[in-house]
């Protein structure tokens, strides 16, 4: 497994196109409304066919935030009226119960993730309430195999929240930081002093949390190479087990809140690339391993170990170590994966409530994968997670001749091979260190949906 990385500015500029992030394949724009809650229930029943012991992963979406961050493109509800959260939890309880009926009670939940929004917007009593509801309707694992994670906002963290979460089985936290520079924080309306973040991480470790992820964003207003260097120096003091370094995509025509960002203060394309180069250099010098896309981890972290072992996967929360779990997703806009299907809930709270008032799951679209989709999903997953493709393994699993089936796709990679980004052998493909920041480009060569005339036009984020 190749885990080294070469930053080649010329190649990154040449291949900086727009494309999917491949948290699924087919990607979400290919989901359709012919897949509804009835289809979902049928697929959930089929997922039990291989035995009731196959584990589950749960995702719970909490859409509420106290304040709005100007860069945010998430599904969120910004409100100071906590009664809206209480009403939401009444409906979430209903969805949890409806979902729980579809899955055998012995199937263990080995992975759980609370995302948002801001999950810690909920009071401690209401976080407890959600866990009670999940525990009544699902078989939550209580052993060392579980991975229970939650996104927290250090600015609004109460003294008793982390001890409560630890008691309820959570062992991983993810903290949004984005940048520690005060001017950058002011420009994006997220003022979060370093001491607040450091205190949250210190308390989490004292409570027994085994892994901490910190999110940073490059390309924000008023960022420079020097401000980024200072932010990274402070971040490295905290020594988080994982880091996610996201590329800020400025799309004010799609996300109204981004119109509050002063475009004149955004770094130029050249400065943004220099910021990324500085970030990668400092993290690798500090001993972090590049997992792929936006993710870095310490060498002994479970993500890095899973990549070396060939068990890493991607899902809608990014990289994950659980490849064999069905993902049950709850809350507005949440996306799940059951067997060879993907499904998504309605986006707006009013729609979400109306579906549940009618006694229906709020699934409004999805897709059942074809044989070709399943084959290409495996190929793209191997590229995105392992930077390696074993043609023989794919052939054995899908009954094809790889070079014959993917002859056109391999031709598309000729330029990347000439640029020493990939190496295509007779029986394998390897993404080389110079190409590891362009995994999306390599994967796109195998994406049959990108060129389909019936596929709706989609504006994807840029690769770099």
N, C-alpha and C positions, 0 to 999 in steps of 0.2 A: 504494500500500500504506500503510494507516494504522498508524503505529508509536507515536503519542502515546497518552497515558493520563491519565484523570481519575479520581481517587479520590473516590467519592461514598459516604460512610458510610451514608446513608439507603438508597440503592439496594442496597448490599451486604447490609445487614441484611434488607431486604425479600425479596431473591432468594436468601438463603442456605439452599439446600436440598441434599439429597444427590443425587449423580448420577455417572455414569461419567466417567473421565478421558480416554477415547477414544484410548488408545494403539493401539487397533484398532477396527474396526467390521465385523461385530458384535463385542461385547466378550466377554472370556473366559468369563463365566458362560453364554454361549450355546454354547460348545464342547460336543461330545457324544462319547461313547465309540464311536459308530458309525464314527467316523473313527479308524483305527488305523495301525499301521506299514505295512500293505499299501497302504492308501489313500495314505499319504504317498509311498511309492515310485512309485506310478502318477503322482501329481501332480508329483513331481520330474522324471520322464521327460517329461511334457508341457511342463514349463518350458523344455526345451531346444528346443522347436519354433521359437522365434523367433530361433534362431542361438546359437552357442556363445560369442559374444563378450559376451553380456549379463552384466554384473558381478554378483558375489556380495558379501554382507555376512555375516560370521560373528560369532556371540555364543558365548562360552565362560563357563559358570557355575562358579565356584570357591566352594563353600558354606562353607568353614571360617573360623573366627574364633578368636583367642586368648581374648578376653573378650567378655561380652555387654553390649550397650548396652540400657538398659531401655526405650527408645522403639521398638526395632527391630521391624519387621513383615516382614522379609525371610526368605527360605528359607535357613537357616544351620545349621551344626553347630559348636557351641562346644566346643573340645577342645584340650588341651595335648599330646595324643598324636599326634605327627607321622606315625606309621605309618599312621594312618587316611587321611592325605592321599596317601601313597604307594600304598596300595591303590586309592584313588579314581582316581589317574592311570592305573593299569593298565586300568581300565574305560573311562576317558575316551579313552585311546588306541584302544580297540576301537570306540567310538562314532564317533570322528573318521574311522577307516578305513571304517566302514560308510557314513557320510555321504558321504565322498569318492568312493565308487564310484558314487553316484547322479548325479554332476554331471560334465559334460565337463571334462577336465583343462585345457582352454584358457580356461575362464571365469575371468577375473581377480577375485581378492578385493581389492576397493578399500576395504572397510571392515571393521574388526575391533575387537571390544570384549570385554574381560575384566571381568566383574562378579561380585558375590557377595552375601553373604560378604565375604571380604577376599582378593582375588587375590594380594596380596603376602604372604599367609600362606605361600605356596609359597616354598621356597628358590630361590636364583638358579639352581642347577643344574636344578631342576624346572620353573621358568619356561622355561628354555632347552629342556628336554625337550618341553614342550607346543608351543613354537614349531617345533621340529624335526618333531614329529608333524603339525602343521598344514601345514608346508612340504612334507612327503612326499605329502600327500593332496589338497592344494589348490594353486592357482597364486597365491601371495601376491604382490601388486603391489609393486614396488620403486621406483616413480617418485613424483613430487610429487603425483599424484592420490590417493594412498592416505591414509586416515584411520584410524590404529591408536591406540586409546585403552584406558586401563586405570584402574581404581579403586584407589587406594592408601590405606593407613593410615599417616600420617606417624609415628605413635608406634612403629611396628615396622619402619621403613624401614632397610634395611642400606646400608652405604656404596656397595657395588657394584651395587645393584639398578637404579637409574635409568640409569647408564651402560650396563648390559647391555640394558635395555629399548630405549634409544635405538639401540644397535647392531642390535637385532633389528627395527627399523623403527617402533617406537612414537613418535608425535609429539604425543599429547595425554594429559593426566592429569586425573583427577578426585579431589579430596580431600574426605573427610568432615570437617567441622568442627563443625557444628550450632550451637555457641555458644562464645565465648571466656571467658565469665564463670566463675570458679572454682566458685562455689556451684551454678550451673546444671550444670556438668560433674560435680560430685560427685553431684547429685541424679539424674543419668541414667547414672552409672557410666561416663563417658567423660572422663577427665582428660587433656587435651591442651594443654599450654602454647602460647601464641602463637609462641614462639621455635621450637618444633618444627615447626609448620606453615610458618612463614616460611623455615626452613632447607630444607625439602623443596622448596618452590617455587623458591627461589634455585638449588638444585642442578639441578632439572629444566630451568630456563632455561639454565643453564650447559652442560647436556648437549644443548641444541638442541631441546627440546620447544617447539612453537610455540603451544600453547594450554593454559591451565589453567582448570579449573572448580572452584569451591568450593561445597559444599553447606552450607546453613544451614537450621535448622528454627525456626519460630515456634510458640508455644503450649506450650513445655516448662515444667516446674516451676521456680519461682523466677524466671522471666523477668519483666522489667518493661520499660517504655518506655526507662528510663534504661540498664538493662543492655544492652538491644538496641542502643541508640545507641553505646555503647562498643564492642560487638562489631563493629558496622558500620564504625566509625572505624578499627579495627584491620584489618578485612578490606580496606577501601579503600586502606590503606597497601600492601597486597600487589598491588593492581590486577590481579586475575584477569581473564582475557578473558571468562569466563562465570561466572554465578552461578545456582544453583538455590535457591529459597526455598520450602521445603516446609511445608505445614500439618500440624502434629502431630495425628493422629487417635487419641484415647485410646479403645482398644477392648479392655480387659482380658479381656472375655469371649471374645474370639477369639485374643488373643495373650497367653499366660500371663506372659511376661516383663514385660509392662506392669503387672502387679499389684504389682510392686516400686516403682512410682512412687506417691508420696503425692499422692492426688487433691486434698487441701486446699492443696497448693502450686502447683497449676495456675493460670494466670492466668484471670480471669473472661472472659466473652465480650466485654465492653466493652474490657477491657485488651488482649485478644488482637487485637481489631480496631485498637486504637490502635498496637500493636506493628507490625502490618502496614502501617498508614498511615505510620509513621515509616520503616519499611524502604523502602517504595516512594519516598517523598520523598527520602531520602538517596541512593538509587541513581540516580534520575533526575537529581537535582541534580549528581551526580558524572559524568554523561554516559552512563550505561548506557541501552540501549534495551530496552523491554519486548517480549519475543518472544511471550509468551503463557503462560497457566497459571502455572508457577512460575519461568519462565526469563527471565534478563536477559543481555545481551551488550553488549560495546563496539561502537560503530557500524561499525568496520572488521573485526569478527570475521566468520567465514564464516557463522555462523547469521544474523546481522543482514543480511548481503549476500544470502543465499539468500532471506530473507523478502522483501526489496525486489525480488528478481528473480522471485519467484513459484515458486521451486523447493524451498521448505521442505516437510518432511513430518514426520509423527509415527510413531514406532514404540515398541517396548516399553522402549527406553532414554530415551524423551522425544522432544525435537525433534531432527531429523537433516537433513543436507543431501543425502542420497543417496535420491532418490525412485525410481530405476530398478533397485534391487538386490533380488534375492531374499535373504531373511534365513534363514540356516541356523543353528539354535540347538542348542547341545550342553550337556549337564549336566542334573541333576535340576531339574525345574520350568521349564526354559527353553522359551520360546515363539518359534516361527519363523513366517515368512510366505513361502510358495512359490506364485508365481502368484496365483490368486484363492482361496487357502486359508490358514488358520491352523492350527497344530498345537502341542501342548504335550507335553513329556515328563512322566513320572511324577515325583512329588514326593519320595518317600522314597528314601534311599540303598539300602536293602535291595531295594526294587522295581526300582530302576535297575540294580543288579547282576544281579538275577534275569533281567531281560529280556536283558541283554547275554550272560549265561551261556548263554542259549538261542539266541544268535546273532541276536537281533532288535533292531531299533532301539527305544528306550524310549518311543516316541510312544504315548500312551494316549488322547488325545482331540483333537478339532479341529473344523473346519467348512469345507465348500466353499460359497463365496458364491453366492447366487442373483443374477440380473440386478438385482433390487431392492436387494439388499445392496451390490452394486458401485456402483450409482447413489448410494445414500445414503452409502456410504463416501466417495465423491468430494466430495459436498456437505459432509459433516461435516469432512473434511480441509481443504477450502477455508476453512471457518469457523474452525477451530482454528489453522490455519497463517497465513492471509492476511487474516482479518477481512473477507472479501469473497467474494461469489458473483456470477459472470457467468452469468445464466440462459441466454444464447445459447450459450455454450461448452458448458454441460451438455447443452442440447438437441441440439447437433450431435453430441456423443459418444454419446448414449444414445437418440436418436430419440424424444424426448418433447416435449410442451408443458409447460414448467416450471410455469407458473401453474395449469394444469389438474391436473397430476399431484400437485402439492404445495399444493393449495388449502386443505386443512385445516391443514397445517403453517404456512402463511403467516398464517392466522387466529389461530393460537396465538401468533404474534409481535406481535399488535396491541397488547397491553399494554406490551410492551417498546418498541415503536415510540412509543407515547404517552409513555413515560418517557424518551425520547430516548437509549435504549441501542442501538437499531438504526434504520436508515433503509431502508425497502423501496421501491425504485423500480419502474418498469414492467419494466425488464430487468436489474435487479441488486439485490443486498442488501449493505449495508455495516454492519459493527459499528462504532459510534461510539466516541470515546475514553472516554466514560462507561460503555460496555458492555464494554470489552475485558477487564476482570477477570471477566466473566460469560460467557466464551466457551462454557463447558460448558452453561449454561442455553440459549443460542441453539442449540447443536448438539442438545440434547435434544429440541427441537421437531421435529427431522427423524428421530429414532430410533424406528423402527417396532417394535423389540423391547421397548421399555419397557412397552407396554400390551398385549402379547400374553398371553392367558390361559395359554398353555402354558409361558411363560417362568417359570423358578423365581424366587421372591422373593430379592432380593439386597440386602445392606446396603452401599451405596456410601458413600464419604467425602463430607463436606460440601464445598460449593463454596468457601466462604471459611474 
